[in-house]
Amino acid sequence: MLPLQTWKGLLFGKLTTLVRHLKSELRALSTSLDQRDKLAPRNLNLFPNLAKDHTKIIFYVHNLPLCLKLVVQSLAAEEGNGETLLIVNHGGYFPEMDSIVQGIRFCQIKQIFAPYSPPNSFPGISPGDCGDQDGLVVMKCNGTDDQYSNHRSPNIVSLKHQWWMLNTVWDVLDETKEFTSHILFIEEDHYICPNAYWNLHLINRIETLNMSLLLCCKPGSIRCEL
């Protein structure tokens, strides 16, 4: 029978090997997702051209597959969905969520994935985080508390990648960084009515018409020269 110290050494060695393997897998996944961010939209063979005045749809999802299926069904029934680009921003990689999105065939679609966060350091969970210790006087917490004396809670913050999404949409993606028309932001628990896209399109046209009327009206006159 092996001594206890030997068993500890063997166990530590196996755990070390497992951790290294997991880190290697995470790096490989991170690299793969980063490459997918750079891919062109799918379904270009089905929808080669977008409408000139279309509204792009940015769809934030995390890990609610049942909700996602319902929203995808509602988008599939949306009148005019084939004339727009749907960009799905994943707050993390979850195979079932990825599979559902991969099955979308009713419009151009592009997937982007929030960048990998180190699991044991900022912005991931780190030893000095105090966000879950409500009501306790905790010394030497990482970071600065907010106006209500609350420290950040990584488990919640990790679900909120909107800052990265907005920066990526407006400043990084070739499909959107120079886009000057309207963008609709939705999330995985937002059910879309069948005529929502056309109603939004109509509102945008009315807004454009009103701006034209304001620009062409002469000061002191009640009629416009269009």
C-alpha positions, -999 to 999 in steps of 0.1 A, spaced: 0 0 0 14 34 -10 21 60 17 -4 89 21 22 114 9 26 94 -23 -12 93 -29 -12 131 -24 16 135 -49 -2 113 -75 -35 132 -70 -18 166 -73 -1 154 -105 -34 143 -121 -51 175 -111 -23 196 -125 -25 177 -158 -63 181 -159 -60 219 -153 -34 222 -181 -57 202 -204 -87 224 -196 -67 256 -201 -55 243 -235 -91 235 -245 -102 270 -235 -74 286 -255 -84 265 -285 -121 274 -281 -112 311 -277 -92 310 -309 -119 292 -328 -146 317 -317 -124 347 -326 -120 333 -361 -158 328 -364 -162 365 -355 -144 374 -387 -165 352 -410 -188 367 -435 -226 364 -429 -242 331 -437 -271 325 -461 -257 349 -487 -266 324 -514 -303 327 -502 -303 364 -496 -275 380 -517 -288 416 -514 -301 437 -485 -328 463 -489 -314 498 -493 -332 512 -462 -333 480 -441 -330 479 -403 -303 457 -390 -311 435 -360 -287 429 -332 -297 399 -311 -280 394 -276 -282 359 -263 -267 341 -233 -280 306 -223 -317 304 -224 -323 279 -252 -361 276 -247 -365 313 -250 -341 315 -279 -362 289 -299 -394 310 -294 -377 342 -305 -362 325 -335 -397 312 -344 -411 347 -341 -384 361 -363 -389 334 -389 -426 345 -391 -416 382 -394 -427 398 -427 -398 413 -445 -371 393 -425 -353 383 -457 -342 419 -464 -322 424 -433 -290 412 -415 -294 395 -382 -263 396 -359 -264 373 -330 -241 383 -301 -234 353 -278 -225 363 -242 -206 330 -239 -202 297 -258 -230 272 -252 -233 244 -278 -271 242 -277 -275 279 -282 -249 278 -311 -268 249 -327 -301 268 -326 -286 298 -343 -268 277 -368 -302 264 -380 -315 299 -390 -322 301 -428 -347 330 -431 -322 358 -435 -285 368 -436 -270 360 -402 -237 366 -385 -226 353 -351 -202 371 -328 -189 357 -295 -179 378 -264 -142 374 -258 -129 348 -234 -126 361 -198 -99 345 -176 -118 324 -150 -95 333 -121 -88 370 -127 -106 402 -137 -130 404 -155 -137 368 -144 -139 356 -108 -108 364 -87 -100 356 -51 -104 392 -38 -140 397 -51 -165 407 -25 -197 412 -45 -216 383 -29 -208 392 7 -237 415 14 -239 431 49 -203 421 58 -174 444 64 -148 430 40 -113 445 39 -91 447 9 -117 439 -18 -105 442 -54 -117 473 -71 -137 502 -58 -173 499 -46 -201 519 -62 -222 547 -47 -242 522 -27 -210 505 -13 -215 474 -34 -185 457 -50 -188 441 -84 -203 406 -86 -185 387 -114 -213 361 -118 -237 389 -128 -212 411 -147 -202 381 -168 -238 381 -182 -235 417 -192 -214 420 -224 -234 449 -239 -204 472 -237 -184 449 -259 -213 443 -282 -220 480 -288 -183 487 -294 -180 458 -318 -212 467 -337 -204 504 -342 -166 504 -345 -154 469 -355 -177 449 -378 -174 457 -415 -212 450 -418 -221 478 -393 -193 502 -386 -203 526 -414 -240 518 -413 -260 550 -409 -296 537 -408 -315 522 -379 -304 493 -357 -328 472 -336 -314 456 -304 -333 427 -289 -325 399 -264 -333 362 -261 -364 368 -239 -380 394 -263 -408 379 -284 -413 397 -317 -447 403 -332 -452 392 -368 -455 428 -382 -429 444 -359 -403 448 -386 -426 466 -411 -441 487 -383 -406 498 -373 -398 504 -410 -429 526 -413 -420 546 -382 -385 552 -396 -400 564 -429 -424 588 -411 -395 601 -391 -375 607 -423 -405 625 -439 -410 647 -409 -374 657 -410 -378 666 -447 -408 687 -440 -390 706 -413 -360 713 -435 -381 725 -465 -405 747 -445 -398 785 -448 -397 805 -416 -432 820 -410 -449 799 -436 -474 771 -430 -468 753 -463 -437 735 -476 -422 735 -510 -414 698 -516 
